[in-house]
Amino acid sequence: MNDGTSKLRRITIDPVPPEQLPFLRRMTTAFDSVAEVMTVRAGEIPDRAHVLFYNEKVTYRQTNERANRVASHDLHQRWRHENREPLKAD
């Protein structure tokens, strides 16, 4: 009997020792939001993966670019709703 669980794979993520996370040692600023942390990390270590899922990785750069696209889309939608016209580029 196959209940669908045969396709599931268990993964284990080992914790990373703090000495392998240099940004923790030099962090002197308290961040106000996750967005601020991501923006700073994207500037410091853009190509480092911060999400690993099976064989896929997502870098800080990819996350930052995606967040910027979402924010831009939201801004344009709000402008269009409030002004009843598209937002024009300069």
Secondary structure as a PSIPRED ss2 file (coil, helix, strand):
# PSIPRED VFORMAT (PSIPRED V4.0)

   1 M C   1.000  0.000  0.000
   2 N C   1.000  0.000  0.000
   3 D C   1.000  0.000  0.000
   4 G C   1.000  0.000  0.000
   5 T H   0.000  1.000  0.000
   6 S H   0.000  1.000  0.000
   7 K H   0.000  1.000  0.000
   8 L C   1.000  0.000  0.000
   9 R C   1.000  0.000  0.000
  10 R C   1.000  0.000  0.000
  11 I C   1.000  0.000  0.000
  12 T C   1.000  0.000  0.000
  13 I C   1.000  0.000  0.000
  14 D C   1.000  0.000  0.000
  15 P C   1.000  0.000  0.000
  16 V C   1.000  0.000  0.000
  17 P C   1.000  0.000  0.000
  18 P H   0.000  1.000  0.000
  19 E H   0.000  1.000  0.000
  20 Q H   0.000  1.000  0.000
  21 L C   1.000  0.000  0.000
  22 P H   0.000  1.000  0.000
  23 F H   0.000  1.000  0.000
  24 L H   0.000  1.000  0.000
  25 R H   0.000  1.000  0.000
  26 R H   0.000  1.000  0.000
  27 M C   1.000  0.000  0.000
  28 T C   1.000  0.000  0.000
  29 T C   1.000  0.000  0.000
  30 A C   1.000  0.000  0.000
  31 F C   1.000  0.000  0.000
  32 D C   1.000  0.000  0.000
  33 S C   1.000  0.000  0.000
  34 V H   0.000  1.000  0.000
  35 A H   0.000  1.000  0.000
  36 E H   0.000  1.000  0.000
  37 V H   0.000  1.000  0.000
  38 M H   0.000  1.000  0.000
  39 T H   0.000  1.000  0.000
  40 V H   0.000  1.000  0.000
  41 R H   0.000  1.000  0.000
  42 A H   0.000  1.000  0.000
  43 G H   0.000  1.000  0.000
  44 E H   0.000  1.000  0.000
  45 I C   1.000  0.000  0.000
  46 P C   1.000  0.000  0.000
  47 D C   1.000  0.000  0.000
  48 R C   1.000  0.000  0.000
  49 A E   0.000  0.000  1.000
  50 H E   0.000  0.000  1.000
  51 V E   0.000  0.000  1.000
  52 L E   0.000  0.000  1.000
  53 F E   0.000  0.000  1.000
  54 Y C   1.000  0.000  0.000
  55 N C   1.000  0.000  0.000
  56 E E   0.000  0.000  1.000
  57 K E   0.000  0.000  1.000
  58 V E   0.000  0.000  1.000
  59 T E   0.000  0.000  1.000
  60 Y H   0.000  1.000  0.000
  61 R H   0.000  1.000  0.000
  62 Q H   0.000  1.000  0.000
  63 T H   0.000  1.000  0.000
  64 N H   0.000  1.000  0.000
  65 E H   0.000  1.000  0.000
  66 R H   0.000  1.000  0.000
  67 A H   0.000  1.000  0.000
  68 N H   0.000  1.000  0.000
  69 R H   0.000  1.000  0.000
  70 V H   0.000  1.000  0.000
  71 A H   0.000  1.000  0.000
  72 S H   0.000  1.000  0.000
  73 H H   0.000  1.000  0.000
  74 D H   0.000  1.000  0.000
  75 L H   0.000  1.000  0.000
  76 H H   0.000  1.000  0.000
  77 Q H   0.000  1.000  0.000
  78 R H   0.000  1.000  0.000
  79 W H   0.000  1.000  0.000
  80 R H   0.000  1.000  0.000
  81 H H   0.000  1.000  0.000
  82 E H   0.000  1.000  0.000
  83 N H   0.000  1.000  0.000
  84 R C   1.000  0.000  0.000
  85 E C   1.000  0.000  0.000
  86 P C   1.000  0.000  0.000
  87 L C   1.000  0.000  0.000
  88 K C   1.000  0.000  0.000
  89 A C   1.000  0.000  0.000
  90 D C   1.000  0.000  0.000
